[in-house]
Amino acid sequence: MTESKYTPVICIGLGVTGICLGVQLKCMYGLDFADVHFYDRNEGCAGTWWSNRYPGAACDIPAILYSFSFAPNPTWTKVLPTHSEIRCYVDGVVNNYQLAPHMTFRTECESASWDSERHRWIVMLRNLVTGTTCVRECTLLLSAVGQLVDPKVPKIQGMDTFEGPVFHTARWRHDVVLEGKDTIVIGNGCSGSQVVPRIVSQTKTLTQFIRTPHWLVSLPNPTIGSKAHWVLGHIPFIGLLLRFTVFLFMESHWRLFVMDRFGEWFRRMTEKQSKEYVMRVAPKKFHDILIPDWEIACKRRVFDANDLYLNALHAPNLDLVKDDIVEVLPRAVRTASKTYPADVIVLATGFETQKLLGELRIQGRDGEWLHDHWREIGGPSGYNGTAMHGFPNFFMLYGPNGSTGHNSVIMTSENMVNYTLKIIEPILKGGASEVEVKASAEREYVTQVQAVSKTRVISRCNNWYVSKDGWNSTVYPWSQIHFWWRSTFPIWRDWEYKYTSRHVHSKRARFRWTVLVLCMLSLVGAAAMGTRNRTHLLRLALW
């Protein structure tokens, strides 16, 4: 173990959220190499886009919205870009803002504990290449770990006896040749529907096991030409206007989740469109097993870009199977009624979304462990999705209840980063040593989130948003506009600071004094003016 070193700010995770944090810290506070450092267990940045490199991996949110607001890209080649293009974009942001010196890869955070006397986090890190450990200390500890991290591997009898390659889409084996192989794909969610069209022509046979049907939505994915690139790059505000238009369209789909009369009508209409799409494009023999029997939006919809997935189902060497796998044999997969030959098994089975932070152990004030805190409060949760009482100076970016099932996750990340920077500003400027959300505020917020979640359609079926006992630790139950408002205007009374000097005032204190002075001046002016002008000034003062 090496000697402990101090860095004011440490962030765990270098996905899009971590990169967003790095850019904002550098632009707003000018932090240099000695002020902030990022650690990630992967070999490069981009998070889920580093891990998910399977054939056909792509974004299902329009690129104009699935990008940073501070780094627009006018040269996307498609509306829904591939993983390689997204990684290229992310690398470009890292290079443009010179974030590389702040990054260390192949390093995993094992634990972190709060030192109340010194107001510091003691962070234990392990080098995944050498196996050595080191200790780093920091004033602010931020987690940008994300949720789509650890692959979910199904427990199937006999899996360990299989003689061929078995791998998850998030751990794709590019050294495995599929030509002439009997290939099994387990799962039909987002990754399963993207990988099948790309590999079916390579395989001898491809058998896809549908565990649960998903609502399929046709999504055009046209190529963006050079003329559009020129317009977006040279005409001011066109890109911003297009981004805002796409945002409003995506945001309108939030009503799919609400269990009211309009929401029910919206779901019925969307289900009808999905059914018609499947019956029009997919082979007739698969219609029954492709159309779900649960309400749309209860689980994440699967967007079929350019109808690639449903068209791929017409391949003569492809078969869809709804039966459960009973046993895996050395060279086959067996159901209750049939045995299917297998040389390769691909797991498109999603991620462990209910295990937030994975194996990372966080110990807060008075020795309380974060997972025990969550167990006591009812489940993984956080005030505004980012902070927990008893864990000062610790923030989760894109934490519990940070996901949306209808809009861009990058917008959520930007909101969380901007919110966190507002809260920690007194610490970054040296005016405070600690900040912590109040226990009453945390519990009130968490209680409200869980209560509202019961009125959303996600509570009506088994999905990866909600645990088996009904706890929603994943989805934000309101709109993204609502989250933007909460993130832009913090409720300051819900926070407690330990200031280092009574003469140091936070930005919100200065703002309050400014507003108070303006109001007093308005009232004085109103008293000396006519009735009509006095009314206008009184309205201004009240505002």
For each residue, the residues with C-beta under 8 A, 3 or more apart:
1: 132 133 134 135
2: 132 133 134 135
3: 135
4: 122 134 135 136 137
5: 134 135 136 137
6: 120 136 137 138
7: 10 34 35 36 37 136 137 138
8: 31 35 36 138 139 140 428
9: 25 31 35 36 37 138 139 140 142 428
10: 7 36 37 38 39 121 123 136 138 140 141 142
11: 14 18 21 22 36 37 38 39 142 143 144 397
12: 38 39 40 109 141 142 143 144 145 360
13: 17 18 38 39 40 47 143 144 145 146 397
14: 11 18 19 38 39 40 42 45 46 47 103 105 144
15: 18 19 45 46 47 48 49 50 144 146
16: 19 20 46 47 49 68 90 409 410 413
17: 13 20 21 47 144 146 397 398 413 416 417
18: 11 13 14 15 21 22 38 40 45 47 144 397
19: 14 15 16 22 23 45 46 90 93 94 99
20: 16 17 23 24 68 410 413 414 417
21: 11 17 18 24 25 142 144 397 417 420
22: 11 18 19 25 26 36 38 94 97 99 102
23: 19 20 26 27 68 70 71 93 97 99
24: 20 21 27 28 70 417 418 421
25: 9 21 22 28 29 31 35 36 421
26: 22 23 29 30 31 97 98 99
27: 23 24 30 70 97
28: 24 25 421
29: 25 26 35 428
30: 26 27
31: 8 9 25 26 35 36
32: 35
33: 37 101 102
34: 7
35: 7 8 9 25 29 31 32
36: 7 8 9 10 11 22 25 31 102
37: 7 9 10 11 33 102 103 104 136
38: 10 11 12 13 14 18 22 99 102 103 104
39: 10 11 12 13 14 103 104 105 107 108 109 125
40: 12 13 14 18 45 47 103 104 105 107
41: 105 106 107 108 128
42: 14 45 47 50 51 105 106
43: 50 105 106
44: 50 105
45: 14 15 18 19 40 42 50 90 91 94 103 105
46: 14 15 16 19 49 50 86 87 90 91
47: 13 14 15 16 17 18 40 42 50 51 146
48: 15 51 52 146 148 149 170
49: 15 16 46 52 83 86 87 90
50: 15 42 43 44 45 46 47 53 87
51: 42 47 48 149 170 171
52: 48 49 57 83 148 169 170 172 191
53: 50 57 83 172 174
54: 57 169 170 172 191 194 195
55: 172 195 198 199
56: 194 195 196 197 198 199 308
57: 52 53 54 82 83 169 191 194 195
58: 80 81 82 83 194 305
59: 63 66 80 81 82 83 86
60: 80 190 219 303 305
61: 65 66 80 250 407 408 409
62: 65 66 79 80 246 250
63: 59 66 67 73 76 78 79 80 81 86
64: 67 76 79 239 242 243 246
65: 61 62 243 246 247 250 407 408 410 411
66: 59 61 62 63 81 86 408 409 410
67: 63 64 71 72 73 89 410
68: 16 20 23 71 72 93 410 414
69: 72 243 411 414
70: 23 24 27
71: 23 67 68 92 93 96
72: 67 68 69 232 239 240 243
73: 63 67 76 89 92
74: 229 232 233 239
75: 229 232 233
76: 63 64 73 79 81 85 224
77: 81 85 223 224
78: 63 81 82 85 221 222 223 224
79: 62 63 64 76 220 221 222 224
80: 58 59 60 61 62 63 219 221 303 305
81: 58 59 63 66 76 77 78 85 86 89
82: 57 58 59 78 85 86
83: 49 52 53 57 58 59 86 87
84: 87 88
85: 76 77 78 81 82 88 89
86: 46 49 59 63 66 81 82 83 89 90
87: 46 49 50 83 84 90 91
88: 84 85 91 92
89: 67 73 81 85 86 92 93
90: 16 19 45 46 49 86 87 93 94
91: 45 46 87 88 94 95
92: 71 73 88 89 95 96
93: 19 23 68 71 89 90 96 97 99
94: 19 22 45 90 91 97 99 100 103
95: 91 92 98 100
96: 71 92 93
97: 22 23 26 27 93 94
98: 26 95 101
99: 19 22 23 26 38 93 94 102 103
100: 94 95 103
101: 33 98
102: 22 33 36 37 38 99
103: 14 37 38 39 40 45 94 99 100
104: 37 38 39 40 107
105: 14 39 40 41 42 43 44 45
106: 41 42 43 127 128 129
107: 39 40 41 104 125 126 127 128
108: 39 41 125 126 128
109: 12 39 112 123 124 125 360
110: 124 125 126 133 359 360 361
111: 123 124 360 361 362 363
112: 109 121 122 123 124 141 360 361 362 363 394
113: 121 122 362 363
114: 120 121 122 363 364 365 391 392 393 394
115: 118 119 120 121 122 137
116: 119 365
117:
118: 115
119: 115 116 139 392 393 433 434 498
120: 6 114 115 137 138 139
121: 10 112 113 114 115 137 138 139 140 141 393 394
122: 4 112 113 114 115 135 137
123: 10 109 111 112 135 136 137 138 141
124: 109 110 111 112 133 134 135
125: 39 107 108 109 110 133 134 135 136
126: 107 108 110 131 132 133
127: 106 107 130 131 132 133 134
128: 41 106 107 108 131
129: 106
130: 127
131: 126 127 128
132: 1 2 126 127
133: 1 2 110 124 125 126 127
134: 1 2 4 5 124 125 127
135: 1 2 3 4 5 122 123 124 125
136: 4 5 6 7 10 37 123 125
137: 4 5 6 7 115 120 121 122 123
138: 6 7 8 9 10 120 121 123 141
139: 8 9 119 120 121 393 427 433
140: 8 9 10 121 393 394 395 424 427 428
141: 10 12 112 121 123 138 393 394 395
142: 9 10 11 12 21 394 395 396 397 420
143: 11 12 13 357 360 394 395 396 397 399
144: 11 12 13 14 15 17 18 21 397 398
145: 12 13 149 356 357 358 360 396
146: 13 15 17 47 48 149 398
147: 351 353 356 398 402 403 474
148: 48 52 170 351 353
149: 48 51 145 146 351 352 358
150: 351 352 355 358
151: 168 169 170 171 347 349 350 351 352
152: 349 350 351 352 353
153: 168 347 349
154: 186 347 349
155: 159
156: 159 325 327 328
157: 326 327 328
158: 161 162 327 328 329
159: 155 156 162 166 328
160:
161: 158 328 329 330
162: 158 159 166 328 329 330 331 342 345
163: 330 331
164: 181 331 342 343 344 345
165: 173 176 344 345
166: 159 162 344 345 347
167: 171 172 173 176 345 346 347
168: 151 153 171 172 346 347 348 349
169: 52 54 57 151 172 191 192 195 346 347 348
170: 48 51 52 54 148 151 191 351
171: 51 151 167 168
172: 52 53 54 55 167 168 169
173: 165 167 176
174: 53
175:
176: 165 167 173 344
177: 181
178: 181 183 199 202 203 344
179: 202 203
180: 203 204
181: 164 177 178 203 204 343 344
182: 203 204 205 207 340 341 342 343 344
183: 178 199 203 204 205 206 207 342 343 344 345 346
184: 206 207 208 209 333 340 342 344 345 346
185: 192 195 196 206 207 208 209 346 348
186: 154 208 209 211 325 345 346 347 348 349
187: 191 192 209 211 347 348 349 350
188: 192 193 208 209 210 211 212 213 214 302 348
189: 192 193 214 300 302 348 350
190: 60 193 194 300 302 303
191: 52 54 57 169 170 187 194 195 348 350
192: 169 185 187 188 189 195 196 208 348
193: 188 189 190 196 197 214 216 302 304 309
194: 54 56 57 58 190 191 197 198 308 309
195: 54 55 56 57 169 185 191 192 198 199 346 348
196: 56 185 192 193 199 200 206 208 309 312 318
197: 56 193 194 200 308 309 311 312
198: 55 56 194 195
199: 55 56 178 183 195 196 202 203 206
200: 196 197 203 206 312 315 317 318
201: 315
202: 178 179 199
203: 178 179 180 181 182 183 199 200 206 317
204: 180 181 182 183 317 343
205: 182 183 317 318 319 341
206: 183 184 185 196 199 200 203 315 317 318 319
207: 182 183 184 185 318 319 321 333 340 342
208: 184 185 186 188 192 196 318 319 320 321
209: 184 185 186 187 188 321 322 323 325 333
210: 188 213 289 290 320 321 322
211: 186 187 188 324 349
212: 188 292 299 462
213: 188 210 289 290 291 292 293 322
214: 188 189 193 292 299 300 301 302
215: 270 271 274 292 296 299 301 302
216: 193 274 277 278 290 301 302 304 309 310
217: 270 273 274 277 301 302 303 304
218: 277 281 304 307
219: 60 80 303 304 305 306
220: 79 305 306
221: 78 79 80 305 306
222: 78 79
223: 77 78
224: 76 77 78 79 228 229
225: 228 229
226: 229 230
227: 230 231
228: 224 225 231 232
229: 74 75 224 225 226 232 233
230: 226 227 233 234
231: 227 228 234 235 238
232: 72 74 75 228 229 235 238 239 242
233: 74 75 229 230
234: 230 231
235: 231 232 238
236:
237: 240 241
238: 231 232 235 241 242
239: 64 72 74 232 242 243
240: 72 237 243 244
241: 237 238 244 245
242: 64 232 238 239 245 246
243: 64 65 69 72 239 240 246 247
244: 240 241 247 248
245: 241 242 248 249
246: 62 64 65 242 243 249 250
247: 65 243 244 250 251 407 408 411 480
248: 244 245 251 252
249: 245 246 252 253
250: 61 62 65 246 247 253 406 407 408
251: 247 248 254 406 407 479 480 481
252: 248 249 255
253: 249 250 256 406 407
254: 251 257 258 404 406 407 478 479 480
255: 252 258 262 263 266
256: 253 263 266 267 270 296 297 406 457
257: 254 263 297 405 406 456 457 458 475 477
258: 254 255 262 263 455 456 457
259: 263 264 455 456 457
260: 263 264
261: 264 265
262: 255 258 265 266
263: 255 256 257 258 259 260 266 267 457
264: 259 260 261 267 268
265: 261 262 268 269
266: 255 256 262 263 269 270
267: 256 263 264 270 271 295 296 297 457
268: 264 265 271 272
269: 265 266 272 273
270: 215 217 256 266 267 273 274 296 297
271: 215 267 268 274 275 295 296
272: 268 269 275 276
273: 217 269 270 276 277
274: 215 216 217 270 271 277 278 291 296 301
275: 271 272 278 279 291
276: 272 273 279 280
277: 216 217 218 273 274 280 281 304 310
278: 216 274 275 281 282 287 290 291 310
279: 275 276 282 284 287
280: 276 277
281: 218 277 278 307 310 311
282: 278 279 286 287 290 310 313
283: 286 287 313 314
284: 279 287
285:
286: 282 283 289 290 313 320
287: 278 279 282 283 284 290 291
288: 291
289: 210 213 286 320 322
290: 210 213 216 278 282 286 287 320
291: 213 274 275 278 287 288
292: 212 213 214 215 296
293: 213
294: 298 299 460 461
295: 267 271 298 457 460 461
296: 215 256 267 270 271 274 292 301
297: 256 257 267 270 301 405 457 458
298: 294 295 457 458 460 461 463
299: 212 214 215 294 458 461 463 464 465
300: 189 190 214 405 463 464 465
301: 214 215 216 217 274 296 297 405
302: 188 189 190 193 214 215 216 217 309
303: 60 80 190 217 219
304: 193 216 217 218 219 277 307 308 309 310
305: 58 60 80 219 220 221 308
306: 219 220 221
307: 218 281 304 310 311
308: 56 194 197 304 305 311 312
309: 193 194 196 197 216 302 304 312 313
310: 216 277 278 281 282 304 307 313
311: 197 281 307 308 314
312: 196 197 200 308 309 315 318
313: 282 283 286 309 310 318 320
314: 283 311 318
315: 200 201 206 312 318
316:
317: 200 203 204 205 206
318: 196 200 205 206 207 208 312 313 314 315
319: 205 206 207 208 340
320: 208 210 286 289 290 313
321: 207 208 209 210 335 340
322: 209 210 213 289
323: 209 335 336 337 338
324: 211 335 336
325: 156 186 209 328 333 334 335
326: 157 334 335 336
327: 156 157 158 333 334
328: 156 157 158 159 161 162 325 332 333 334 342 345
329: 158 161 162 332 333 334 339
330: 161 162 163
331: 162 163 164 341 342 343
332: 328 329 339 340 341 342
333: 184 207 209 325 327 328 329 339 340 342 345
334: 325 326 327 328 329 338 339 340
335: 321 323 324 325 326 338 339 340
336: 323 324 326
337: 323
338: 323 334 335
339: 329 332 333 334 335
340: 182 184 207 319 321 332 333 334 335
341: 182 205 331 332
342: 162 164 182 183 184 207 328 331 332 333 345
343: 164 181 182 183 204 331
344: 164 165 166 176 178 181 182 183 184
345: 162 164 165 166 167 183 184 186 328 333 342
346: 167 168 169 183 184 185 186 195
347: 151 153 154 166 167 168 169 186 187
348: 168 169 185 186 187 188 189 191 192 195
349: 151 152 153 154 168 186 187 211
350: 151 152 187 189 191 353 464
351: 147 148 149 150 151 152 170 464
352: 149 150 151 152 355 358
353: 147 148 152 350 464 465 473 474
354: 380 464 467 473 474
355: 150 352 358
356: 145 147 374 380 396 399 400 473
357: 143 145 360 362 370 371 396
358: 145 149 150 352 355
359: 110
360: 12 109 110 111 112 143 145 357
361: 110 111 112 369 370 371
362: 111 112 113 357 369 370 391 394
363: 111 112 113 114 367 368 369 370
364: 114 367 368 369 370 373 388 390 391 392 394
365: 114 116 368 390 391 392
366: 390
367: 363 364
368: 363 364 365 372 373 390 391
369: 361 362 363 364 372 373
370: 357 361 362 363 364 373 374 388 391
371: 357 361 374 375
372: 368 369 375 376
373: 364 368 369 370 376 377 388 390 391
374: 356 370 371 377 378 379 380 381
375: 371 372 379
376: 372 373
377: 373 374 381 442 443 446
378: 374 381 446 450 471
379: 374 375 467 469 471 473
380: 354 356 374 400 471 473
381: 374 377 378 388 400 401 442 446 449 450 473
382: 385 386 387 388 396 399 400 401 442 446
383: 386 387 388 389 437 441 442 445 446 494
384: 387 416 419 445 486 487
385: 382 396 398 399 400 401 402 416 476
386: 382 383 395 396 397 399 402 416 419 420
387: 382 383 384 391 394 395 396 423 436 437 442
388: 364 370 373 381 382 383 391 394 437 442
389: 383 436 437 438 439 441 442
390: 364 365 366 368 373 436 439
391: 114 362 364 365 368 370 373 387 388 394 436
392: 114 119 364 365 434 435 436
393: 114 119 121 139 140 141 424 427 434 435 436
394: 112 114 121 140 141 142 143 362 364 387 388 391
395: 140 141 142 143 386 387 399 420 423 424
396: 142 143 145 356 357 382 385 386 387 399 400
397: 11 13 17 18 21 142 143 144 386 413 416 417 420
398: 17 144 146 147 385 402 409 412 413 416
399: 143 356 382 385 386 395 396 402 416
400: 356 380 381 382 385 396 473 474
401: 381 382 385 449 472 473 474 475 476 477
402: 147 385 386 398 399 412 416 474 476
403: 147 409 412 465 474 475 476
404: 254 407 409 412 475 476 480
405: 257 297 300 301 458 465 475
406: 250 251 253 254 256 257 480
407: 61 65 247 250 251 253 254 404 411 412 480
408: 61 65 66 247 250 411 412
409: 16 61 66 398 403 404 412 413
410: 16 20 65 66 67 68 413 414
411: 65 69 247 407 408 414 415 480 484
412: 398 402 403 404 407 408 409 415 416 476 480 483
413: 16 17 20 397 398 409 410 416 417
414: 20 68 69 410 411 417 418
415: 411 412 418 419 480 483 484 487 488
416: 17 384 385 386 397 398 399 402 412 413 419 420 487
417: 17 20 21 24 397 413 414 420 421
418: 24 414 415 421 422 487 488
419: 384 386 415 416 422 423 486 487 488 490
420: 21 142 386 395 397 416 417 423 424
421: 24 25 28 417 418 424 425 428
422: 418 419 425 490 507
423: 387 395 419 420 435 490 495
424: 140 393 395 420 421 427 428 435
425: 421 422 428 429 506 507
426: 429 431 432 435 497 499 504 506
427: 139 140 393 424 430 431 432 433 434 435
428: 8 9 29 140 421 424 425
429: 425 426
430: 427 500 504
431: 426 427 499 500 501 504 505 506
432: 426 427 435 497 498 499 500 504 506
433: 119 139 427 498 499 500
434: 119 392 393 427 497 498
435: 392 393 423 424 426 427 432 495 496 497 498
436: 387 389 390 391 392 393 495 496
437: 383 387 388 389 441 442 494 495 496
438: 389 441 442 494 495 496
439: 389 390 442 443
440: 443 444
441: 383 389 437 438 444 445 491 493 494 495
442: 377 381 382 383 387 388 389 437 438 439 445 446
443: 377 439 440 446 447
444: 440 441 447 448
445: 383 384 441 442 448 449 494
446: 377 378 381 382 383 442 443 449 450
447: 443 444 450 451
448: 444 445 451 452
449: 381 401 445 446 452 453 472 476 477
450: 378 381 446 447 453 454 471 472
451: 447 448 454 455
452: 448 449 455 456 477 478
453: 449 450 456 458 459 466 472 475 477
454: 450 451 459 470
455: 258 259 451 452 459 477
456: 257 258 259 452 453 459 475 477
457: 256 257 258 259 263 267 295 297 298 460
458: 257 297 298 299 405 453 461 463 465 466 472 475
459: 453 454 455 456 466 470 472
460: 294 295 298 457
461: 294 295 298 299 458
462: 212 466 468
463: 298 299 300 458 466
464: 299 300 350 351 353 354 474
465: 299 300 353 403 405 458 472 474 475
466: 453 458 459 462 463 470 471 472 473 474 475
467: 354 379 470 471 472 473
468: 462
469: 379
470: 454 459 466 467
471: 378 379 380 450 466 467
472: 401 449 450 453 458 459 465 466 467 475 477
473: 353 354 356 379 380 381 400 401 466 467
474: 147 353 354 400 401 402 403 464 465 466
475: 257 401 403 404 405 453 456 458 465 466 472
476: 385 401 402 403 404 412 449 480 483
477: 257 401 449 452 453 455 456 472
478: 254 452 482 483
479: 251 254 482 483
480: 247 251 254 404 406 407 411 412 415 476 483 484
481: 251 484 485
482: 478 479 485 486
483: 412 415 476 478 479 480 486 487
484: 411 415 480 481 487 488
485: 481 482 488 489
486: 384 419 482 483 489 490 491
487: 384 415 416 418 419 483 484 490
488: 415 418 419 484 485
489: 485 486
490: 419 422 423 486 487 494 495
491: 441 486 494
492: 495 508
493: 441
494: 383 437 438 441 445 490 491
495: 423 435 436 437 438 441 490 492
496: 435 436 437 438
497: 426 432 434 435 506
498: 119 432 433 434 435
499: 426 431 432 433 502 504
500: 430 431 432 433 504
501: 431 504
502: 499
503:
504: 426 430 431 432 499 500 501
505: 431 509 510
506: 425 426 431 432 497 509 510
507: 422 425 510 511
508: 492 511 512
509: 505 506 512 513
510: 505 506 507 513 514
511: 507 508 514 515
512: 508 509 515 516
513: 509 510 516 517
514: 510 511 517 518
515: 511 512 518 519
516: 512 513 519 520
517: 513 514 520 521
518: 514 515 521 522 541
519: 515 516 522 523 541
520: 516 517 523 524
521: 517 518 524 525
522: 518 519 525 526 537 538 540 541
523: 519 520 526 527 537 538 541
524: 520 521 527 528
525: 521 522 528 529 537
526: 522 523 529 533 534 537 538 541
527: 523 524 534
528: 524 525
529: 525 526 533 534 537
530: 533 534
531: 534 535
532: 535 536
533: 526 529 530 536 537
534: 526 527 529 530 531 537 538
535: 531 532 538 539
536: 532 533 539 540
537: 522 523 525 526 529 533 534 540 541
538: 522 523 526 534 535 541 542
539: 535 536 542 543
540: 522 536 537 543
541: 518 519 522 523 526 537 538
542: 538 539
543: 539 540
